[in-house]
Amino acid sequence: MLDDEIKKEIEKFDGLIDEEAARLLAMERMGEIELIKVGELKEGKGSFYAKIESLWAGEKMAKAVVGDETGHCLLNFWHQNVDVARGLREGEVIKVVNAWIKEGKCGIEANVGKFGMVEKVNREIETRMEFGIKEGIFNLKGTIQRIYPTEVYLGEREYFVRKIVVDLMEVYLLNERAKDMQNFNEGDEVLLLWLCKKNGRIYANELSKILRSTDWKSRKGNEKEQP
């Protein structure tokens, strides 16, 4: 029976996966692979359920912030899974099988490539929102005290950076997030979601979100705050 399921998986991926990868996928579908919690992910291989909190898709790869009740992580989509990501929406729950887990610049990252699988599932997951600087992906909230002019950097790729100060913390907004500041003023109370700290600086990138506190109150669920 397992051999038949392996053949089905290989055919499903048009021969793009080898027998070992197909075996893992078949075993998962047969309930023989344990799916763990996001907060339990460690370097190596991992399979898990998660809710999509933020999603971005480019030409050659896609990425998302995903999580469950135990925590959040970055999920990178590669190969055939990029097309899968384009069909997903924020708020949906997915099953990730045979992901490569590693420690990245923004904490634990799950990478799902040609030997892995992502699919939407009919499942409910409640996530917790924590505020405060920590290792990996984190969120902040406070009052915008200063908005600096946007700086443009030219090179192989043009990009924009805009610095803001929120409750004495400097945050560097990249590209679209820099443009978002057109809708905000100094003195506004905001929430900065899905930030990452690199080389001592806090950054907001394409996966980050900037919300007014008043907008957040209408959409927040189970929230847990950190000092």
C-alpha positions in Angstrom: 0.0 0.0 0.0 2.8 2.4 0.9 4.5 1.7 -2.5 1.3 2.6 -4.3 1.1 5.9 -2.4 4.7 6.7 -3.2 4.0 6.3 -6.9 1.0 8.6 -6.6 3.1 11.3 -5.0 5.8 11.0 -7.6 3.2 11.3 -10.4 1.5 14.2 -8.5 4.8 16.2 -8.7 5.5 15.1 -12.3 8.6 13.3 -11.3 10.2 16.4 -9.6 10.7 14.7 -6.3 12.7 11.6 -5.6 11.5 8.4 -4.0 12.6 9.4 -0.5 10.7 12.7 -0.6 7.7 10.9 -2.0 7.9 8.4 0.8 7.8 11.1 3.4 4.8 12.8 1.8 3.0 9.5 1.5 3.7 8.6 5.1 2.4 12.0 6.3 -0.9 11.5 4.4 -1.2 8.1 6.0 -0.7 9.6 9.4 2.7 8.1 10.0 4.6 11.4 10.4 4.1 13.6 13.5 3.2 17.2 12.9 4.6 19.3 15.7 3.9 22.8 17.0 5.6 25.9 15.5 7.2 26.6 18.9 8.8 23.2 18.8 10.6 23.6 15.5 14.3 22.9 15.5 17.0 22.7 12.8 16.5 19.7 10.6 13.3 18.5 9.0 9.8 19.4 10.3 6.1 19.2 9.5 3.4 21.3 11.1 0.1 23.2 10.8 0.1 27.0 10.9 -2.0 30.0 10.3 -0.8 32.6 7.7 -0.4 36.0 9.4 1.3 37.8 6.6 2.1 36.7 3.0 4.3 38.0 0.2 4.9 36.4 -3.2 7.7 37.4 -5.7 8.7 36.0 -9.0 11.0 33.2 -7.8 10.1 32.8 -4.2 7.4 33.6 -1.7 7.4 34.0 2.1 5.0 34.3 5.0 4.8 34.8 8.7 3.0 31.8 10.1 2.1 30.7 13.6 0.0 28.8 16.0 -0.7 29.1 19.7 2.9 28.4 20.6 4.7 31.0 18.4 5.5 32.3 15.0 8.2 31.7 12.4 9.1 32.7 8.8 8.1 30.3 6.1 9.9 30.5 2.7 8.3 28.9 -0.4 10.5 27.5 -3.2 10.1 25.7 -6.5 6.5 24.4 -7.1 5.4 25.8 -3.8 5.7 29.4 -5.0 2.6 28.8 -7.2 0.9 27.3 -4.2 1.6 30.4 -2.1 0.1 32.7 -4.8 -3.2 30.9 -4.2 -3.2 31.3 -0.5 -4.6 34.2 1.6 -3.8 35.7 5.0 -5.8 34.1 7.7 -5.9 30.7 6.1 -4.5 27.6 7.8 -1.9 25.4 6.0 -0.2 22.1 6.4 3.6 22.2 5.8 5.2 18.8 5.2 8.9 18.0 5.0 10.2 21.5 5.5 13.9 22.3 6.0 14.2 24.1 9.3 17.1 26.4 10.1 18.1 29.3 12.3 18.0 32.5 10.1 18.5 36.2 10.6 15.0 36.5 12.0 14.9 33.4 14.1 13.7 30.0 13.1 12.9 29.7 9.4 11.0 26.9 7.6 11.9 26.3 4.0 9.6 24.2 1.8 11.1 23.3 -1.6 10.7 20.6 -4.2 10.9 17.9 -1.6 8.2 19.4 0.6 4.5 20.3 0.3 2.2 23.1 1.4 -1.6 22.8 1.2 -4.5 24.7 2.6 -6.5 22.8 5.2 -9.9 23.2 6.8 -8.7 23.8 10.4 -8.9 26.5 13.0 -5.8 27.8 14.7 -5.8 30.6 17.3 -2.5 32.6 17.5 -1.3 34.8 20.3 0.1 38.3 19.6 3.0 39.4 21.9 4.5 42.8 22.0 8.1 43.6 22.9 11.6 43.1 21.4 12.8 39.5 21.4 14.7 37.0 19.3 13.2 36.2 16.0 10.1 37.9 14.7 8.4 40.3 17.1 5.9 43.2 17.4 5.9 46.6 18.9 3.3 49.2 19.8 3.6 52.8 20.9 3.5 56.5 19.7 5.3 57.8 16.7 7.6 60.5 18.0 9.6 61.3 14.9 9.3 60.5 11.2 12.4 61.1 9.2 12.6 61.8 5.4 12.8 58.8 3.1 16.3 57.9 1.8 16.8 56.4 -1.7 19.6 54.0 -2.3 20.7 53.3 -5.9 22.6 50.3 -7.1 21.8 47.0 -8.7 18.4 47.4 -7.0 16.8 50.7 -6.0 15.3 50.6 -2.5 13.9 53.1 0.0 14.5 53.4 3.7 12.7 55.6 6.2 13.5 55.8 9.9 10.9 56.5 12.5 11.1 56.7 16.3 8.4 54.9 18.3 8.6 55.2 22.1 12.3 56.0 21.9 13.0 53.0 19.6 14.4 53.5 16.1 12.7 51.5 13.4 13.8 51.3 9.8 11.0 51.0 7.3 12.0 49.4 3.9 10.4 50.1 0.5 6.6 49.7 0.8 6.7 50.2 4.5 8.5 53.5 4.0 5.7 54.6 1.7 3.1 53.6 4.3 4.3 56.5 6.4 2.4 58.9 4.0 -0.7 57.8 5.9 0.7 58.5 9.4 1.7 61.5 11.4 3.9 62.1 14.5 1.8 61.5 17.6 -0.2 58.6 16.1 -0.5 55.5 18.2 0.6 52.5 16.1 1.3 48.8 16.1 4.3 47.5 14.1 3.8 43.8 13.3 6.3 41.2 12.2 9.6 43.1 12.7 13.1 41.7 12.8 16.3 42.9 14.4 19.5 42.7 12.3 22.9 44.1 13.2 21.4 46.0 16.2 18.7 47.7 14.1 15.0 47.0 13.9 13.6 46.6 10.4 10.1 46.5 8.9 10.1 44.7 5.5 7.5 43.4 3.0 6.0 41.1 5.5 5.6 43.7 8.2 2.4 45.6 8.9 1.8 49.1 10.3 -1.6 49.6 11.9 -3.3 52.3 13.9 -4.1 51.2 17.4 -7.8 52.0 16.8 -7.8 49.7 13.7 -6.2 46.9 15.7 -8.9 46.9 18.4 -11.5 45.9 15.8 -9.5 42.9 14.6 -7.4 41.6 17.5 -8.1 38.2 18.9 -6.3 36.6 21.8 -3.6 39.1 22.7 -0.8 38.7 25.2 1.5 41.6 26.0 5.0 41.7 27.1 6.5 44.6 29.0 
